Amino acid sequence: MLEPPSEYEEILPEALDLILVPGLAFDKSGYRLGYGGGFYDRILGRGLGLKIGICLRENLWESLPVEPHDERVDYIITEEGVVQCLKDGKNFYQEI
């Protein structure tokens, strides 16, 4: 993965208002399937901004395997629309 030159100022995740998150797949609860390195989970766990996953509709599943360190996104955008990942414990998503 390419990184910016070392002379650039570091931007901490806590300072971000919006984080766009790619994924191989997402589930409707907001969990993502990545490549297994945990990079995005570490960033999402520190960030306070809005977290939006981006994937094709065919890669939006009902559920994915989840591990204790996995972090959720707030919304998922596909070519067909937006899914809001609700965290109220009753409803896990609504398409908007």
C-alpha angles and dihedrals in degrees: 000000000000116000130199117260114277093246091068117099114255116243113209119219090237089066095056121102094190132027119191109204124197120204143175086232140345132203125223091256089064100256118137136213111220136159095289101255096111093225096131093041090057092049094044091049091057100039123093097190131095112292117211124183121207125205144129115277090244087062094055106099133185091242142352132198108275130203126198093256095052116117127207132228123227098226138013121210120203132169087264099051147286129311118202111211105216120204102195094112094242107062118033099190149359128196112233 
